[in-house]
């Protein structure tokens, strides 16, 4: 997926909507994939005043949801 498609489909249609519902405490977390790091995304997030949390591209051990999915198996 190219950066402009990610911006148009994910950021503008979904992230902006959820940010409005969450309020000022909203933090946006995505991985370090190339489309997520495009300059147009930085500009879009800055213009919307959205705070991004830096995350590793593949990090199942530090991803909170991975620990949740592991719990039923215990």
Backbone bond lengths (Angstrom), bond angles and torsions (degrees), N, CA, C in turn:
res aa  C-N    CA-C-N  psi(-1)  N-CA   C-N-CA  omega(-1)  CA-C   N-CA-C  phi
1 X - - - 1.442 - - 1.525 107.99 -
2 X 1.287 116.57 132.85 1.466 121.88 179.21 1.532 110.13 -80.37
3 X 1.330 115.19 158.17 1.454 120.94 -177.79 1.516 113.65 -57.91
4 X 1.338 116.97 -40.79 1.470 118.84 -178.15 1.529 111.63 -69.47
5 X 1.323 117.63 -31.98 1.465 120.24 176.77 1.528 109.84 -70.33
6 X 1.323 116.43 -42.46 1.465 121.02 177.19 1.529 110.39 -59.74
7 X 1.318 116.41 -42.61 1.468 120.29 178.03 1.522 110.91 -62.77
8 X 1.341 116.72 -49.48 1.460 120.62 -175.06 1.526 113.00 -68.34
9 X 1.317 116.83 -40.43 1.461 120.57 -174.70 1.528 112.30 -88.06
10 X 1.316 117.22 -47.80 1.466 120.01 -174.14 1.522 111.89 -87.81
11 X 1.326 116.81 -57.45 1.465 119.49 -174.48 1.517 112.83 -66.25
12 X 1.313 116.58 -51.54 1.463 118.69 -172.99 1.520 113.10 -75.95
13 X 1.334 118.25 -31.40 1.459 119.58 -177.49 1.521 113.74 -91.53
14 X 1.330 117.65 -30.00 1.461 119.54 -173.85 1.526 113.40 -115.68
15 X 1.314 116.89 -51.14 1.465 119.84 -175.33 1.522 110.82 -63.80
16 X 1.300 117.77 -42.91 1.462 120.71 179.04 1.531 110.82 -60.80
17 X 1.317 116.99 -40.99 1.463 121.93 179.02 1.533 111.06 -63.40
18 X 1.329 117.10 -47.18 1.464 120.66 179.85 1.516 111.54 -67.24
19 X 1.301 117.14 -35.36 1.464 119.66 178.11 1.525 110.15 -61.81
20 X 1.312 116.33 -41.45 1.458 119.98 177.84 1.521 112.21 -61.45
21 X 1.324 116.76 -36.24 1.463 120.98 179.82 1.527 111.88 -75.99
22 X 1.330 117.38 -32.21 1.470 121.90 -176.15 1.525 112.96 -83.83
23 X 1.300 117.79 -29.74 1.455 120.51 179.80 1.517 113.31 88.00
24 X 1.318 115.71 -157.28 1.462 122.11 -171.31 1.522 113.66 -69.42
25 X 1.317 118.92 -19.58 1.465 122.01 -177.27 1.524 113.00 -84.19
26 X 1.315 118.02 6.01 1.463 122.66 -175.49 1.524 111.57 -69.36
27 X 1.333 116.08 130.52 1.460 122.89 172.61 1.517 107.65 -122.79
28 X 1.319 116.59 134.43 1.461 121.43 -179.66 1.518 109.10 -99.75
29 X 1.330 116.24 127.14 1.456 120.95 -178.43 1.528 109.10 -124.23
30 X 1.308 116.15 121.75 1.456 121.22 170.96 1.521 107.36 -136.09
31 X 1.322 115.81 173.23 1.457 117.29 -177.93 1.528 110.56 -88.14
32 X 1.276 116.22 -173.16 1.458 122.29 -174.36 1.525 111.91 -95.33
33 X 1.328 117.20 26.41 1.458 120.81 178.93 1.530 109.75 -64.92
34 X 1.303 116.15 150.38 1.463 121.11 -175.46 1.535 113.42 -54.51
35 X 1.346 120.10 -46.44 1.472 118.21 179.33 1.526 113.51 -62.10
36 X 1.320 116.83 -28.71 1.464 120.72 -179.04 1.520 112.40 -76.32
37 X 1.313 117.82 -11.82 1.462 122.32 -177.38 1.525 113.04 -110.24
38 X 1.310 117.44 12.31 1.464 120.92 179.56 1.531 110.35 -66.38
39 X 1.312 116.40 148.30 1.470 121.44 -179.09 1.524 112.40 -58.99
40 X 1.332 117.32 -35.47 1.468 119.02 -179.67 1.528 111.12 -64.37
41 X 1.336 117.08 -26.77 1.466 119.56 177.35 1.515 111.38 -74.01
42 X 1.338 116.60 -41.02 1.467 119.59 175.45 1.528 110.13 -57.96
43 X 1.324 116.12 -44.72 1.466 120.44 -179.45 1.526 110.90 -63.51
44 X 1.323 116.74 -42.66 1.464 121.17 -179.71 1.530 110.71 -64.03
45 X 1.331 117.07 -46.01 1.463 120.57 -179.86 1.522 111.49 -64.69
46 X 1.322 116.96 -39.52 1.466 120.01 178.41 1.520 111.10 -66.28
47 X 1.328 117.08 -41.40 1.463 119.69 -179.00 1.527 111.45 -66.44
48 X 1.331 117.21 -28.68 1.466 121.90 178.48 1.526 112.01 -91.25
49 X 1.333 117.30 -2.15 1.467 123.40 -177.78 1.533 111.46 56.89
50 X 1.340 114.95 46.26 1.459 122.30 179.19 1.520 108.68 -101.76
51 X 1.327 116.49 128.30 1.460 121.99 179.31 1.518 109.51 -87.02
52 X 1.317 115.99 127.05 1.458 121.75 -179.62 1.525 109.63 -102.27
53 X 1.336 115.19 137.25 1.454 121.93 174.96 1.525 107.05 -98.18
54 X 1.319 117.53 124.11 1.459 120.73 178.12 1.521 109.76 -69.43
55 X 1.319 116.31 139.38 1.445 122.36 -175.89 1.516 108.83 -143.56
56 X 1.304 117.56 153.16 1.455 121.99 178.32 1.523 110.56 -76.07
57 X 1.339 117.05 153.20 1.463 121.06 -177.86 1.527 111.88 -62.88
58 X 1.302 117.90 -44.27 1.458 121.37 177.84 1.514 107.47 -135.25
59 X 1.308 116.09 104.63 1.463 119.49 -174.68 1.531 111.14 -143.61
60 X 1.329 118.53 65.95 1.464 119.59 -177.41 1.525 113.62 -63.70
61 X 1.330 117.67 -24.06 1.457 119.67 -177.55 1.523 112.73 -77.28
62 X 1.313 117.81 -22.35 1.456 120.27 178.61 1.524 112.49 -108.55
63 X 1.321 117.27 3.77 1.451 122.20 179.35 1.530 108.80 -87.32
64 X 1.328 118.90 117.98 1.472 121.42 -175.80 1.524 114.08 -56.65
65 X 1.320 118.78 -36.48 1.466 120.23 -176.74 1.519 111.30 -67.40
66 X 1.324 118.20 -28.93 1.459 120.73 178.46 1.525 110.99 -64.16
67 X 1.319 117.66 -33.87 1.461 120.78 177.33 1.526 110.81 -70.60
68 X 1.320 117.05 -34.07 1.466 120.77 177.72 1.522 109.93 -66.23
69 X 1.340 117.46 -44.41 1.460 120.75 -179.36 1.524 111.46 -67.70
70 X 1.307 117.80 -23.86 1.460 121.69 179.32 1.531 111.88 -76.92
71 X 1.310 118.34 -25.91 1.466 122.23 -174.51 1.539 113.76 -62.38
72 X 1.341 121.12 -43.46 1.475 119.17 -179.84 1.531 113.17 -62.24
73 X 1.326 117.56 -23.97 1.456 120.58 -179.23 1.512 113.81 -76.73
74 X 1.298 117.90 -8.39 1.477 121.03 -177.44 1.497 112.01 -86.66
